[in-house]
Amino acid sequence: MLMAGGQGSRLRPLTEHLPKPLLPVGGRPIMEHVLRLLRRHGIEETVVTVHYLAELIEREYGDGTRLGMSLAYVHEDRPLGTAGSVKAAEGLLGGEPFLVISGDALTDVDLTELVRRHRERRALVTVCLTEVADPSQFGVATLAPDGHIERFLEKPGPGEAFSRTASTGIYVMQPEVLRYVSGTGPADWARDVFPRLLAEGLPVYGHVAEGYWEDVGTHAAYARAQQDVARGLVDVDDAEPVAA
């Protein structure tokens, strides 16, 4: 699942008439870099959640044929949160394990390795993690030696951060996790669901990924992403895709 419904309010005025996933980085929309990453790792069927300026995203990518993928869309009439939007798409997921990824973060992490570790550990949820300099805008975690998450805190306040190991918002999940999302209103994985899973002692694991990841949520981060692509610090797919 690719999450592309956010308004990108911190990036205004750039996002007043363009949804954040369509902001160009290195000559292509951020979302297209994510779609190409998915395809590179063999994930060709993707459900896209849309809300803000959804028609522009659908007009750009349609059914995914141009990228050699198959795309379906779930429209949020109102923001449902990171977990609520996945719950709304439950009928399109086929009762199979699924990967959740943001359509507005630039990354080249090894999704194949992430999925492999999830299966190997028989996890209910595997959270893809990375080291960050400032954890205040992310969920932070500590891991046990076997990789399961011992502590998790979303956006720690001053003095609350116990780790710089932060969630990238990329998850691999078993379909059973959706039982913990009510579907009656907005719900967030980090704030609402993960604390409950951890309290019940369920198998929630973390995987600290190597590679590049930038949450393109501010003007400074957007500028960094542009510079990093230009410097070759992130592995982006420059090849033109061949439609399936």
N, C-alpha and C positions, 0 to 999 in steps of 0.2 A: 504494500500500500504506500502510495506517495501522498503526503500531506501538502496541499497547495491552497488552503483556504484563508490564510492569514492576511491581515490588512497592511502589515508592514508600517505601522504608524510611526515608528522611530526613524524611518527612512523618508518621511515626507520632506519636501514636495515631490520626490522622485516617484512615489507610489500613489500620487493623487489620481492619476489616470492610467496606471499600469500596475498590475499585481506584482508583488515582490518576486514570485518565482519567474517572472518574465524579464526581470532586470538583466541586462546583458553583462556578462563577464567574459573577457577574452573573445568577444565577437559572437557569443551564443548566450541565450537565456540560462540562468542558473539551473532552472528546472531541466533543461535539455542536457546539461552536463550530468545531472542525476539520472535521467532516463538512460543515457548512454552507459553510465556506470552499471546500472541494473542489467542492461543487455549484455555488457561485457562479462558479467558473472552468470549469465544464463537465465536471468529472470526477464521473460519477455511478455508475460501477462501481468498487467498492473491496474489496480483500482486507484483512481485519483480522486481525492476529496477536494471539492471546490466551494467557494462561498463568495469572496470579494472579487468583483469583476470576472466572474467565472466564465462568461461568454468569450472573453479574450483568450483564456487558456484553451478552451475547447476549439476555438477558431484556429489557434496556432497548431494544435496537435491532433485534433480530430480523433479518429479511432486508432491512431498510432502507426498507420501504414507507412508513413514517410520515414519512420525510424525503424521499421521492421519489427514493430511491437503490436500488441493488442491492448488498447486502453479502454477502460470503462470509467464512468464518472458517477460520483455520489454528490448531490447538491445539498448543502446545509442551508436551510432557510434562516437559521440563526447559528452563531458559533456554538459548537457542541464540545469544544475542548479536544485535547489529543486522544483521549480514550473514547469520548462520546461519538466522535466522527468515525472511528473504526467500528464501533458498535453499530452505527447506522449502515455500514457497508457489510455487515455480517452475512447477509444473504448472497453476496457476490464472492465470498471467500471460499465457498464450497466445503466448509468443515475441515480445511487443511491447514497445516502450519503456515504462517505468513511472516513476511518481513515488513516492518514499518520504517519509513525514511522520510525526512523532510525534503520538500521541493525547493527550499530556499537556503540550503547550506551547501557549501562547496567542499567536496571531499573526494578522496581516491582510496578510501579504506578497503581492505580485502573482504568483500562480503562473502566470498566463498569460504574463507577461513572462519568467519563469524558463524555461518550456518553450520559448518562442520563441528565447531566446538559446542554449539547448542545441542546438536544431535548426540554427540559423544557423551555429554553430561546428562542427557535426558532431562533437560531443563524445561520448566514451564515457561519461563521468560529468560532471555539473555539480553542484557543491556550492553551495548557497545560503548566503551569508555575511552577517554583520552586525557592526557595531562594538559592542564591549562594554567596560565599565569594568574588569572583572576577568576576564582570560582563563584563569585557572588551572583552571576547571572545564570547559573546552571545548577542542575542537581548533582550533588557530590556523593561519593560512595567510598566505603572501605570494604576490602575483600578478605575473606578467610583464605588460608593456604590452598584449599581446593577450588577456589574461585567463586564460591557463593557469596552473595552480598550480605554483609553483617549489618551495615548502617547505611542509610540513604536519607539525604536531606535536600529538599528543593530550594534553590536560591537562598543560601544561608545569609543571615544578616551579619553585621559587624561582630567579629569575635566568635561566630558560630561555625565557621568552616573548619571541619576536622580533616579535610583532605583537599587535594587539588586534582584528584581523579574525578573527572566530570562526565556526565552523560552526554552523548552526542545526539540523543533523540532518535537513534537507530536501534531498533529492537527486533529480535526474532522471537516469535510467540507461538505457543500451541493454542488451538482454537478454544480450549477449555477456559482460557483466561477471560474470555468475554462473559463468562458467568458472573464475574465480579464487577461488571459494568452494567448499571441498571437500565440504561437506554431511555430513561424518563427525563433526562436533562443533561446539561453540560457535565463532563467528567474529565479529569486529567490523570494520565498515567502516574506521574511523579507525585502529585499531591494526594490523590484519592485512592488509587489502586495499589501501587507498590507498597505503601505502608501497611495496607491490610494483608497483602500476600506475605510480607516479611513477618508480621505479627503472628500469622498462622503457620509459620515455618515451612512454607512452600518453596520448591526449588527455583529460586531466582538467582541467576548467576550474572557475573560481569565478565566482560572480555576486553582487556586493554589493547586497543588496536594500534598498530603502527600506521604511518602514513599521514596524509594531510587532512585537516578538518578545520573549517572556518564557518562559524555561525554568522551569516551575512545579515546582521540585525541592526547595524548602525552605520552611519556614514563612514566612520573610521574603518570598520570591518569591511565595508564594501570597497574602499580604496585599497586596503591590504589585499583583498582577494584579487583585484585587478592586477596589482603589482606582482603578486605571487604567480599568477598564470603567466605573465609576461617574462618572469625570471625562470620559468620552468620548475618551480617548486612544487607544483601539483600536477599529477599525471592526468591530463584531460585527453579525451578521445578526439583527435583531429580528423579522423577518416570519415568520409561520407558513408552513411550506412546503406546497406543493400536491403531493400524491402523484402520481407518474408513472403 
